[in-house]
Amino acid sequence: MIRSVYTFLVFALIILSCGEKTSSKKAPVEKVEKEPIEQPEPSQFTDSIQDLYQSIGLVNVSDSRIIVDLRYTTDNNFMGTVLYDTLDQLMLQSEVSERLSLCQDLLDSLQPGYRLKVFDGVRPLQVQREMWEALDSIPPLNRGKFVSNPIFGSVHNFGTAVDITICDSLGNELDMGAGYDDFRPIAFPSREAHFLKTGELTKEQWENRRLLRRIMRSQRFSNIPSEWWHFNAYSRLTCEAEFEILLDESGNHKWWVSPKIPKDSTEVMGDSLQPELD
């Protein structure tokens, strides 16, 4: 009897000991990936930052005949605030810069003393996103007529588009019937016939726009239907195949492929290549 009790106690102790070992095992700890911390933009466009821009083919437009008035380095723009904290130079893909100088050559021959004036060149995707979000009161379908959806990127983000006008020999901007970044329909090249008919757009204003289009088309720049000032040097597909996109003012960049748009979607890509307008 005593031996049986003793045997029972030994087995009980063994079972309790096994239970303690089992319960002492720690559950595996799941790895938690930290969200990337967004770095603040540098305060100056340093040589090292410029080197990063140049590494993807972007150059400073140095043609002294071309006036540079980067509106997003000031608060003189549709958002009323400075958007470029660092970028203070007109940067474009090198071939686009060369083609722009050839456009100025043609303008020199047609209107001596007249000069091209550029409001924007390469635009970081980060700023594109800020612009898109600032216009959140406009439905996306219409918003894309003025600012490209950052999901798709903009031709500006590759350094292959310019916002541009013409100045006379006194430095005055030609009257285009609507200012830069004017979102009213009168700024749309696609609506010019209508506004000519109503008298809201004068023949002189229309001729000024036509002169700008003639100059830019001479080097294969293409206008878009909703902005008289915007010209693409390449199609969006060509940009994605040949150039990297500029992500932010710090010079970060990568190859970019836009998501496919469903056939039944009404999404507007904004500055996609459009048919030529006269």
LUMMITOR-553903 format. One line per field, with one value per residue: residue number from 1; x, y, z of N, C-alpha, C, O in turn. Coordinates in steps of 0.2 Angstrom, whole numbers, padded with zeros to 4 digits, m for minus. Layout:
REM LUMMITOR-553903
resi <- NUM/...
nu <- X/...
nv <- Y/...
nw <- Z/...
cau <- X/...
cav <- Y/...
caw <- Z/...
cu <- X/...
cv <- Y/...
cw <- Z/...
ou <- X/...
ov <- Y/...
ow <- Z/...
REM end
This chain:
REM LUMMITOR-553903
resi <- 1/2/3/4/5/6/7/8/9/10/11/12/13/14/15/16/17/18/19/20/21/22/23/24/25/26/27/28/29/30/31/32/33/34/35/36/37/38/39/40/41/42/43/44/45/46/47/48/49/50/51/52/53/54/55/56/57/58/59/60/61/62/63/64/65/66/67/68/69/70/71/72/73/74/75/76/77/78/79/80/81/82/83/84/85/86/87/88/89/90/91/92/93/94/95/96/97/98/99/100/101/102/103/104/105/106/107/108/109/110/111/112/113/114/115/116/117/118/119/120/121/122/123/124/125/126/127/128/129/130/131/132/133/134/135/136/137/138/139/140/141/142/143/144/145/146/147/148/149/150/151/152/153/154/155/156/157/158/159/160/161/162/163/164/165/166/167/168/169/170/171/172/173/174/175/176/177/178/179/180/181/182/183/184/185/186/187/188/189/190/191/192/193/194/195/196/197/198/199/200/201/202/203/204/205/206/207/208/209/210/211/212/213/214/215/216/217/218/219/220/221/222/223/224/225/226/227/228/229/230/231/232/233/234/235/236/237/238/239/240/241/242/243/244/245/246/247/248/249/250/251/252/253/254/255/256/257/258/259/260/261/262/263/264/265/266/267/268/269/270/271/272/273/274/275/276/277/278
nu <- 0004/0009/0020/0012/0006/0018/0022/0012/0013/0026/0023/0014/0022/0031/0022/0017/0029/0032/0022/0025/0036/0031/0023/0032/0037/0040/0029/0030/0037/0029/0036/0036/0035/0042/0035/0041/0050/0046/0058/0063/0063/0078/0086/0093/0097/0109/0126/0127/0114/0110/0119/0112/0100/0106/0110/0100/0098/0094/0096/0101/0093/0101/0101/0102/0093/0081/0068/0066/0054/0050/0036/0032/0041/0038/0025/0016/0006/m0007/m0010/m0006/0005/0022/0029/0041/0053/0067/0071/0076/0080/0078/0075/0077/0075/0090/0089/0077/0079/0088/0080/0071/0079/0080/0068/0067/0076/0069/0058/0066/0069/0056/0050/0060/0068/0058/0055/0055/0046/0047/0037/0037/0046/0054/0045/0044/0036/0031/0027/0017/0008/0004/m0002/m0013/m0020/m0024/m0033/m0045/m0058/m0063/m0071/m0062/m0063/m0064/m0054/m0042/m0041/m0033/m0023/m0012/m0016/m0007/m0006/m0004/0006/0015/0019/0027/0034/0045/0053/0050/0041/0035/0029/0024/0026/0026/0036/0036/0047/0049/0048/0036/0023/0014/m0003/m0014/m0027/m0031/m0024/m0008/m0011/m0024/m0040/m0052/m0063/m0060/m0047/m0044/m0037/m0045/m0058/m0057/m0063/m0076/m0076/m0070/m0081/m0090/m0084/m0077/m0064/m0051/m0046/m0033/m0028/m0030/m0022/m0010/m0009/m0008/0004/0013/0010/0014/0028/0032/0028/0037/0047/0042/0035/0020/0003/m0010/m0028/m0033/m0025/m0017/m0004/0004/0015/0021/0035/0037/0027/0018/0020/0032/0040/0040/0046/0059/0064/0068/0058/0056/0055/0056/0061/0074/0080/0078/0074/0066/0062/0047/0030/0015/m0001/m0013/m0027/m0044/m0055/m0068/m0067/m0068/m0057/m0046/m0031/m0024/m0011/m0008/m0003/m0011/m0022/m0016/m0019/m0026
nv <- m0006/0006/0007/0009/0021/0029/0027/0034/0047/0050/0050/0060/0071/0071/0074/0087/0094/0093/0101/0114/0117/0117/0128/0138/0142/0155/0164/0166/0182/0194/0203/0220/0231/0247/0263/0272/0287/0303/0313/0330/0343/0349/0365/0372/0372/0362/0358/0344/0340/0344/0336/0324/0327/0329/0316/0309/0315/0328/0345/0362/0375/0386/0395/0412/0420/0416/0419/0416/0412/0405/0401/0393/0394/0405/0414/0418/0411/0398/0392/0401/0400/0396/0382/0376/0373/0371/0369/0380/0382/0381/0366/0354/0339/0336/0336/0341/0354/0359/0358/0368/0380/0380/0383/0396/0402/0402/0411/0422/0425/0427/0437/0448/0452/0447/0436/0419/0414/0405/0397/0385/0370/0355/0346/0340/0324/0324/0337/0338/0330/0338/0348/0342/0338/0350/0354/0348/0351/0350/0338/0323/0319/0332/0338/0333/0340/0351/0348/0334/0318/0312/0298/0293/0301/0315/0323/0333/0329/0321/0330/0334/0343/0360/0375/0389/0405/0420/0435/0452/0464/0473/0466/0463/0452/0443/0446/0433/0432/0425/0422/0414/0398/0399/0393/0395/0391/0399/0399/0387/0380/0372/0378/0389/0393/0395/0406/0416/0418/0423/0435/0436/0432/0440/0443/0446/0441/0428/0426/0428/0416/0407/0410/0406/0392/0389/0392/0382/0370/0369/0362/0350/0350/0348/0355/0355/0352/0360/0370/0384/0387/0375/0363/0348/0339/0325/0310/0303/0289/0288/0295/0287/0276/0280/0289/0293/0296/0311/0311/0320/0336/0334/0326/0312/0298/0287/0273/0273/0267/0269/0265/0254/0261/0256/0251/0256/0267/0284/0292/0306/0310/0321/0329/0322/0317/0325/0328/0339/0356/0371
nw <- 0000/0004/m0005/m0017/m0014/m0014/m0027/m0034/m0030/m0035/m0049/m0050/m0047/m0057/m0068/m0064/m0065/m0079/m0084/m0079/m0086/m0099/m0098/m0096/m0108/m0120/m0130/m0147/m0153/m0163/m0176/m0178/m0190/m0192/m0197/m0210/m0207/m0211/m0219/m0215/m0227/m0235/m0231/m0241/m0258/m0261/m0267/m0267/m0267/m0280/m0287/m0286/m0293/m0306/m0308/m0313/m0325/m0325/m0328/m0324/m0332/m0342/m0351/m0354/m0361/m0358/m0347/m0330/m0318/m0305/m0299/m0288/m0279/m0272/m0263/m0273/m0281/m0285/m0273/m0263/m0255/m0251/m0260/m0264/m0255/m0256/m0269/m0281/m0293/m0311/m0317/m0329/m0339/m0349/m0363/m0365/m0360/m0370/m0381/m0378/m0378/m0392/m0396/m0391/m0400/m0412/m0408/m0407/m0420/m0426/m0418/m0413/m0398/m0390/m0377/m0369/m0355/m0340/m0328/m0321/m0320/m0318/m0305/m0289/m0284/m0271/m0269/m0279/m0274/m0263/m0269/m0275/m0264/m0259/m0267/m0264/m0263/m0275/m0286/m0290/m0304/m0310/m0305/m0310/m0321/m0319/m0310/m0310/m0304/m0290/m0289/m0301/m0305/m0313/m0329/m0326/m0315/m0320/m0325/m0338/m0343/m0345/m0338/m0346/m0354/m0365/m0365/m0370/m0378/m0368/m0357/m0352/m0349/m0362/m0366/m0362/m0360/m0349/m0333/m0327/m0320/m0319/m0316/m0323/m0336/m0347/m0348/m0355/m0369/m0377/m0376/m0383/m0395/m0392/m0382/m0390/m0398/m0390/m0386/m0375/m0375/m0384/m0401/m0402/m0390/m0392/m0403/m0397/m0389/m0399/m0405/m0395/m0395/m0408/m0407/m0397/m0402/m0413/m0408/m0404/m0393/m0384/m0381/m0368/m0366/m0355/m0350/m0356/m0354/m0351/m0357/m0364/m0366/m0369/m0370/m0357/m0356/m0363/m0354/m0342/m0347/m0350/m0341/m0323/m0309/m0300/m0283/m0271/m0265/m0260/m0269/m0270/m0279/m0292/m0303/m0311/m0313/m0319/m0311/m0319/m0327/m0325/m0339/m0338/m0330/m0325/m0322/m0323/m0330/m0331/m0335/m0346/m0363/m0376/m0390/m0403/m0402/m0410
cau <- 0000/0014/0023/0008/0006/0024/0023/0007/0016/0031/0020/0011/0027/0033/0017/0017/0036/0031/0017/0028/0041/0027/0020/0037/0039/0037/0025/0034/0036/0029/0040/0032/0038/0041/0033/0046/0049/0047/0063/0062/0067/0084/0084/0096/0098/0116/0129/0126/0107/0110/0122/0107/0096/0110/0111/0094/0098/0091/0101/0099/0092/0106/0100/0101/0088/0074/0066/0064/0050/0047/0030/0031/0047/0036/0018/0013/0003/m0014/m0011/m0004/0011/0029/0029/0047/0058/0074/0072/0076/0083/0074/0078/0074/0080/0095/0087/0071/0082/0091/0074/0068/0083/0079/0061/0069/0079/0063/0055/0071/0068/0050/0049/0066/0067/0053/0058/0051/0046/0045/0035/0039/0049/0053/0041/0044/0030/0029/0023/0012/0003/0001/m0007/m0019/m0024/m0026/m0039/m0049/m0065/m0065/m0071/m0056/m0064/m0063/m0048/m0037/m0040/m0029/m0017/m0012/m0017/m0001/m0006/m0001/0012/0014/0025/0032/0038/0050/0057/0049/0035/0036/0023/0028/0023/0030/0036/0038/0054/0050/0048/0029/0020/0009/m0010/m0017/m0034/m0031/m0017/m0006/m0014/m0031/m0044/m0058/m0064/m0057/m0040/m0044/m0037/m0051/m0064/m0056/m0068/m0082/m0075/m0069/m0087/m0094/m0080/m0073/m0057/m0051/m0042/m0026/m0026/m0030/m0016/m0004/m0008/m0006/0011/0016/0009/0019/0035/0033/0027/0042/0052/0038/0031/0012/m0001/m0015/m0034/m0036/m0020/m0014/0003/0007/0018/0024/0041/0036/0021/0018/0023/0039/0043/0041/0051/0066/0067/0066/0053/0059/0051/0055/0066/0080/0083/0077/0071/0066/0059/0040/0025/0008/m0006/m0017/m0034/m0049/m0058/m0074/m0065/m0068/m0051/m0042/m0024/m0022/m0006/m0007/m0002/m0017/m0021/m0014/m0024/m0024
cav <- 0000/0012/0008/0012/0029/0032/0028/0039/0054/0051/0051/0067/0076/0072/0078/0094/0097/0094/0107/0120/0118/0119/0135/0143/0143/0161/0165/0170/0189/0197/0209/0226/0236/0254/0267/0277/0294/0308/0318/0337/0345/0353/0372/0375/0368/0361/0355/0337/0339/0345/0330/0319/0329/0327/0309/0306/0318/0335/0350/0369/0379/0391/0400/0418/0423/0413/0422/0411/0415/0399/0403/0389/0396/0411/0413/0420/0405/0397/0390/0406/0398/0393/0375/0373/0375/0370/0369/0387/0383/0378/0360/0350/0334/0340/0336/0346/0361/0360/0360/0375/0385/0381/0387/0403/0404/0403/0417/0428/0426/0429/0443/0450/0455/0443/0431/0414/0415/0399/0397/0379/0364/0348/0347/0334/0321/0326/0344/0336/0327/0343/0352/0338/0338/0357/0355/0342/0353/0349/0331/0320/0319/0338/0341/0331/0344/0356/0345/0327/0314/0309/0291/0292/0306/0321/0324/0338/0325/0318/0336/0334/0348/0366/0380/0394/0411/0425/0442/0457/0467/0477/0462/0462/0446/0444/0445/0427/0431/0422/0421/0407/0394/0401/0387/0396/0388/0404/0397/0381/0380/0368/0382/0396/0395/0398/0412/0420/0420/0427/0441/0436/0431/0444/0440/0447/0436/0421/0426/0427/0409/0403/0411/0402/0385/0388/0391/0376/0364/0368/0357/0344/0351/0347/0358/0351/0356/0364/0375/0387/0387/0369/0360/0342/0337/0318/0307/0300/0282/0289/0297/0281/0271/0283/0294/0292/0301/0315/0310/0325/0341/0331/0323/0305/0297/0280/0272/0274/0264/0271/0260/0254/0264/0252/0254/0260/0273/0291/0296/0310/0310/0328/0332/0317/0319/0326/0330/0346/0361/0376
caw <- 0000/0005/m0011/m0022/m0013/m0016/m0034/m0036/m0029/m0040/m0056/m0049/m0047/m0064/m0072/m0063/m0068/m0086/m0085/m0078/m0092/m0105/m0097/m0096/m0115/m0122/m0136/m0152/m0153/m0169/m0178/m0180/m0195/m0191/m0202/m0212/m0204/m0217/m0217/m0217/m0233/m0233/m0232/m0247/m0264/m0261/m0273/m0266/m0269/m0287/m0290/m0286/m0299/m0312/m0309/m0317/m0331/m0324/m0328/m0323/m0338/m0341/m0357/m0351/m0364/m0355/m0340/m0325/m0313/m0302/m0294/m0282/m0274/m0268/m0262/m0279/m0284/m0283/m0266/m0259/m0250/m0254/m0260/m0265/m0249/m0258/m0276/m0283/m0300/m0316/m0319/m0334/m0343/m0353/m0370/m0365/m0360/m0377/m0386/m0375/m0381/m0399/m0396/m0390/m0406/m0417/m0406/m0409/m0427/m0427/m0414/m0410/m0392/m0386/m0373/m0366/m0347/m0337/m0322/m0318/m0324/m0314/m0299/m0285/m0283/m0265/m0270/m0283/m0269/m0259/m0274/m0276/m0258/m0258/m0271/m0262/m0264/m0282/m0287/m0293/m0311/m0313/m0302/m0314/m0327/m0317/m0306/m0311/m0298/m0289/m0290/m0308/m0307/m0318/m0333/m0323/m0310/m0323/m0328/m0345/m0345/m0343/m0338/m0350/m0358/m0369/m0364/m0375/m0378/m0362/m0351/m0350/m0352/m0367/m0363/m0365/m0359/m0342/m0330/m0325/m0315/m0319/m0317/m0326/m0343/m0352/m0349/m0358/m0376/m0380/m0376/m0386/m0400/m0388/m0379/m0396/m0401/m0385/m0385/m0368/m0377/m0390/m0406/m0400/m0384/m0395/m0407/m0393/m0388/m0405/m0406/m0390/m0397/m0414/m0404/m0393/m0407/m0417/m0405/m0403/m0386/m0385/m0376/m0366/m0367/m0350/m0348/m0361/m0352/m0350/m0363/m0363/m0371/m0371/m0368/m0351/m0357/m0364/m0348/m0338/m0350/m0351/m0335/m0316/m0307/m0294/m0277/m0267/m0266/m0257/m0274/m0270/m0286/m0293/m0309/m0310/m0318/m0316/m0311/m0325/m0326/m0328/m0345/m0336/m0325/m0327/m0319/m0328/m0328/m0330/m0340/m0351/m0369/m0379/m0397/m0404/m0403/m0414
cu <- 0004/0018/0019/0007/0012/0024/0018/0010/0022/0029/0017/0016/0030/0028/0017/0024/0035/0027/0020/0033/0037/0025/0025/0039/0036/0034/0030/0032/0035/0033/0035/0036/0037/0039/0039/0045/0051/0052/0061/0066/0073/0082/0088/0097/0106/0119/0127/0119/0107/0114/0117/0102/0100/0111/0105/0093/0095/0097/0097/0099/0096/0106/0098/0095/0081/0074/0064/0060/0046/0042/0030/0037/0044/0028/0013/0010/m0004/m0015/m0009/0001/0017/0028/0036/0052/0065/0075/0071/0079/0078/0077/0074/0078/0084/0092/0081/0074/0085/0085/0071/0072/0082/0072/0063/0072/0074/0060/0059/0070/0062/0048/0055/0065/0062/0057/0053/0052/0044/0043/0036/0042/0048/0049/0041/0037/0027/0025/0017/0006/0000/m0004/m0013/m0023/m0027/m0032/m0045/m0057/m0068/m0065/m0065/m0057/m0062/m0056/m0042/m0036/m0034/m0022/m0017/m0013/m0010/0000/m0003/0005/0010/0020/0030/0037/0045/0055/0056/0043/0037/0029/0026/0023/0028/0030/0038/0045/0055/0049/0041/0026/0014/0002/m0013/m0024/m0036/m0024/m0015/m0009/m0021/m0035/m0050/m0058/m0060/m0050/m0039/m0043/m0043/m0057/m0063/m0061/m0074/m0081/m0073/m0076/m0091/m0090/m0076/m0066/m0056/m0046/m0035/m0024/m0026/m0024/m0009/m0003/m0006/0001/0015/0016/0014/0026/0036/0032/0033/0048/0048/0036/0024/0008/m0006/m0022/m0036/m0031/m0016/m0006/0007/0009/0022/0029/0040/0029/0023/0022/0030/0043/0045/0046/0058/0069/0064/0062/0057/0054/0050/0061/0073/0084/0082/0073/0070/0062/0051/0036/0019/0003/m0011/m0024/m0039/m0053/m0064/m0073/m0066/m0062/m0048/m0035/m0021/m0017/m0004/m0006/m0009/m0016/m0019/m0020/m0022/m0026
cv <- 0006/0013/0011/0019/0032/0033/0033/0046/0055/0053/0058/0072/0077/0075/0085/0098/0098/0100/0113/0122/0120/0126/0140/0145/0150/0161/0168/0177/0191/0203/0214/0231/0243/0258/0271/0284/0298/0313/0325/0339/0350/0361/0375/0369/0367/0358/0347/0335/0339/0339/0325/0320/0327/0320/0305/0311/0325/0340/0357/0372/0385/0396/0407/0422/0422/0416/0416/0414/0409/0401/0399/0390/0402/0409/0416/0415/0403/0395/0395/0405/0395/0385/0372/0376/0375/0372/0377/0388/0379/0372/0356/0344/0338/0341/0341/0353/0363/0362/0367/0380/0386/0384/0395/0406/0406/0410/0423/0430/0429/0436/0445/0454/0451/0438/0426/0416/0408/0399/0391/0374/0358/0350/0340/0331/0323/0333/0342/0334/0333/0348/0348/0338/0345/0358/0350/0344/0352/0341/0329/0321/0326/0341/0339/0335/0350/0353/0337/0323/0311/0302/0289/0296/0311/0321/0328/0334/0322/0324/0336/0338/0355/0370/0386/0400/0415/0432/0446/0460/0471/0473/0460/0456/0447/0442/0439/0426/0428/0421/0414/0404/0396/0395/0388/0393/0393/0402/0391/0382/0377/0372/0389/0398/0398/0405/0418/0423/0424/0434/0441/0435/0435/0440/0441/0442/0429/0420/0425/0420/0405/0404/0407/0395/0384/0388/0385/0370/0363/0363/0352/0344/0351/0351/0353/0355/0361/0369/0378/0387/0381/0365/0354/0341/0330/0316/0304/0293/0283/0291/0291/0276/0274/0287/0291/0298/0305/0314/0316/0330/0339/0327/0315/0304/0289/0279/0271/0270/0266/0265/0260/0257/0259/0255/0258/0266/0279/0295/0300/0311/0317/0331/0327/0320/0320/0328/0337/0350/0367/0383
cw <- 0000/m0002/m0016/m0021/m0016/m0023/m0037/m0036/m0034/m0047/m0056/m0050/m0054/m0069/m0071/m0065/m0075/m0088/m0084/m0083/m0098/m0104/m0097/m0103/m0117/m0129/m0141/m0153/m0161/m0171/m0181/m0184/m0193/m0197/m0204/m0209/m0210/m0215/m0219/m0223/m0231/m0234/m0238/m0252/m0265/m0267/m0273/m0269/m0277/m0290/m0291/m0292/m0305/m0313/m0313/m0323/m0331/m0324/m0327/m0330/m0338/m0347/m0354/m0355/m0361/m0348/m0336/m0319/m0310/m0297/m0288/m0277/m0270/m0266/m0268/m0283/m0282/m0276/m0261/m0254/m0254/m0254/m0261/m0260/m0251/m0265/m0279/m0290/m0305/m0319/m0323/m0336/m0348/m0360/m0370/m0364/m0367/m0382/m0384/m0378/m0389/m0400/m0395/m0397/m0411/m0415/m0408/m0416/m0429/m0424/m0410/m0403/m0387/m0383/m0370/m0358/m0344/m0330/m0318/m0322/m0320/m0307/m0295/m0284/m0276/m0265/m0274/m0279/m0265/m0263/m0274/m0270/m0257/m0262/m0270/m0262/m0271/m0283/m0291/m0301/m0314/m0310/m0306/m0320/m0325/m0313/m0307/m0304/m0296/m0289/m0296/m0309/m0312/m0322/m0330/m0318/m0313/m0326/m0336/m0347/m0342/m0343/m0341/m0353/m0362/m0366/m0370/m0374/m0372/m0356/m0349/m0353/m0357/m0364/m0366/m0363/m0352/m0340/m0329/m0319/m0314/m0321/m0321/m0333/m0348/m0353/m0353/m0366/m0380/m0380/m0380/m0391/m0397/m0386/m0384/m0398/m0396/m0384/m0379/m0370/m0384/m0395/m0405/m0395/m0387/m0400/m0403/m0390/m0393/m0406/m0401/m0392/m0403/m0411/m0401/m0398/m0411/m0414/m0402/m0395/m0388/m0379/m0374/m0366/m0362/m0347/m0354/m0360/m0352/m0357/m0361/m0368/m0373/m0368/m0361/m0351/m0359/m0358/m0343/m0340/m0350/m0345/m0328/m0314/m0300/m0288/m0273/m0268/m0264/m0263/m0274/m0277/m0287/m0300/m0307/m0315/m0315/m0316/m0317/m0323/m0329/m0334/m0343/m0331/m0329/m0324/m0325/m0325/m0328/m0336/m0345/m0358/m0373/m0386/m0397/m0404/m0407/m0411
ou <- 0003/0018/0021/0007/0011/0026/0020/0009/0022/0031/0018/0015/0031/0031/0017/0023/0037/0028/0019/0033/0039/0025/0024/0043/0030/0037/0033/0026/0040/0033/0031/0041/0031/0042/0042/0040/0056/0051/0058/0071/0072/0078/0086/0098/0109/0115/0127/0118/0104/0111/0117/0100/0097/0111/0106/0087/0095/0102/0091/0104/0094/0110/0092/0093/0076/0078/0060/0063/0041/0044/0028/0036/0047/0026/0007/0013/m0006/m0021/m0010/0001/0016/0027/0037/0054/0069/0080/0065/0081/0074/0082/0068/0084/0082/0093/0080/0071/0084/0086/0068/0069/0082/0071/0060/0071/0074/0058/0057/0070/0061/0045/0056/0061/0062/0062/0048/0057/0038/0047/0037/0040/0043/0051/0039/0032/0021/0019/0012/0000/m0006/m0009/m0019/m0029/m0032/m0036/m0049/m0061/m0074/m0060/m0063/m0052/m0059/m0053/m0037/m0031/m0031/m0017/m0023/m0009/m0007/0005/0001/0009/0005/0025/0036/0042/0049/0061/0061/0040/0041/0025/0031/0017/0034/0025/0042/0048/0060/0049/0040/0027/0010/0002/m0014/m0027/m0041/m0020/m0018/m0011/m0024/m0035/m0054/m0052/m0058/m0047/m0033/m0047/m0044/m0062/m0067/m0063/m0077/m0086/m0074/m0077/m0095/m0093/m0073/m0061/m0059/m0043/m0031/m0018/m0021/m0020/m0005/0002/m0002/0005/0020/0021/0017/0029/0042/0036/0034/0052/0050/0034/0021/0010/m0007/m0021/m0040/m0033/m0013/m0002/0013/0005/0026/0028/0042/0026/0028/0026/0034/0049/0050/0049/0063/0075/0059/0063/0060/0048/0044/0065/0078/0090/0085/0069/0073/0059/0050/0037/0017/0004/m0012/m0027/m0039/m0054/m0066/m0078/m0065/m0062/m0047/m0034/m0015/m0020/0001/m0009/m0013/m0011/m0021/m0025/m0016/m0025
ov <- 0011/0018/0014/0023/0038/0038/0036/0050/0061/0058/0062/0077/0083/0079/0089/0103/0103/0104/0118/0127/0125/0130/0146/0150/0151/0157/0173/0179/0190/0207/0213/0233/0245/0257/0274/0286/0298/0316/0326/0336/0354/0362/0381/0363/0370/0355/0344/0330/0335/0338/0321/0316/0324/0318/0300/0311/0329/0339/0358/0372/0390/0401/0407/0427/0425/0415/0412/0418/0408/0403/0402/0387/0404/0404/0416/0414/0406/0395/0395/0408/0393/0382/0366/0382/0379/0375/0379/0393/0375/0373/0355/0345/0343/0346/0345/0358/0369/0367/0370/0386/0391/0388/0399/0412/0411/0414/0428/0435/0433/0440/0443/0458/0453/0435/0428/0418/0407/0402/0391/0373/0355/0355/0335/0335/0323/0333/0346/0335/0333/0350/0351/0339/0345/0363/0348/0340/0352/0338/0332/0322/0326/0345/0342/0334/0353/0356/0334/0326/0308/0299/0284/0294/0310/0319/0328/0336/0320/0322/0338/0338/0355/0369/0389/0398/0413/0434/0444/0458/0473/0475/0457/0454/0452/0438/0438/0421/0428/0420/0409/0407/0396/0392/0384/0392/0390/0404/0389/0386/0379/0370/0393/0404/0403/0409/0424/0429/0429/0439/0446/0437/0434/0436/0436/0440/0425/0415/0422/0417/0400/0399/0403/0391/0379/0383/0382/0365/0358/0361/0348/0339/0353/0350/0348/0361/0365/0373/0374/0387/0381/0364/0354/0342/0328/0319/0303/0291/0279/0288/0291/0273/0270/0288/0288/0303/0301/0317/0318/0329/0342/0326/0312/0308/0285/0284/0269/0271/0264/0261/0266/0256/0257/0262/0263/0269/0280/0302/0297/0312/0317/0334/0327/0325/0315/0330/0341/0348/0369/0388
ow <- m0004/m0004/m0021/m0026/m0019/m0026/m0042/m0040/m0036/m0050/m0061/m0053/m0056/m0073/m0075/m0068/m0078/m0092/m0088/m0085/m0101/m0109/m0098/m0104/m0116/m0133/m0139/m0153/m0165/m0167/m0185/m0182/m0193/m0203/m0199/m0210/m0213/m0210/m0224/m0224/m0226/m0238/m0240/m0251/m0269/m0271/m0278/m0272/m0280/m0296/m0296/m0295/m0310/m0319/m0315/m0326/m0336/m0321/m0328/m0334/m0334/m0347/m0352/m0352/m0362/m0344/m0338/m0316/m0311/m0291/m0283/m0271/m0265/m0268/m0267/m0289/m0277/m0274/m0255/m0249/m0260/m0249/m0259/m0260/m0249/m0267/m0279/m0292/m0303/m0323/m0322/m0335/m0351/m0363/m0375/m0367/m0368/m0385/m0388/m0380/m0391/m0405/m0399/m0399/m0415/m0419/m0409/m0418/m0434/m0427/m0404/m0403/m0381/m0385/m0368/m0356/m0346/m0326/m0312/m0328/m0319/m0304/m0298/m0283/m0276/m0262/m0273/m0280/m0263/m0260/m0274/m0271/m0254/m0260/m0274/m0262/m0272/m0281/m0296/m0305/m0319/m0314/m0307/m0324/m0330/m0314/m0306/m0299/m0301/m0289/m0297/m0314/m0315/m0320/m0331/m0317/m0309/m0328/m0339/m0353/m0337/m0347/m0338/m0354/m0362/m0364/m0374/m0369/m0370/m0350/m0344/m0359/m0356/m0360/m0372/m0364/m0350/m0343/m0331/m0314/m0308/m0326/m0322/m0336/m0353/m0358/m0355/m0369/m0385/m0384/m0379/m0391/m0400/m0386/m0383/m0400/m0398/m0381/m0378/m0365/m0389/m0393/m0406/m0395/m0386/m0400/m0405/m0390/m0393/m0409/m0403/m0392/m0404/m0414/m0403/m0397/m0414/m0418/m0397/m0392/m0393/m0373/m0377/m0366/m0363/m0343/m0357/m0365/m0351/m0361/m0357/m0374/m0379/m0364/m0359/m0347/m0356/m0357/m0341/m0336/m0349/m0345/m0328/m0316/m0296/m0289/m0270/m0272/m0266/m0262/m0279/m0279/m0283/m0303/m0301/m0321/m0309/m0320/m0320/m0317/m0335/m0334/m0347/m0329/m0335/m0325/m0330/m0319/m0326/m0341/m0348/m0359/m0373/m0388/m0393/m0407/m0406/m0414
REM end
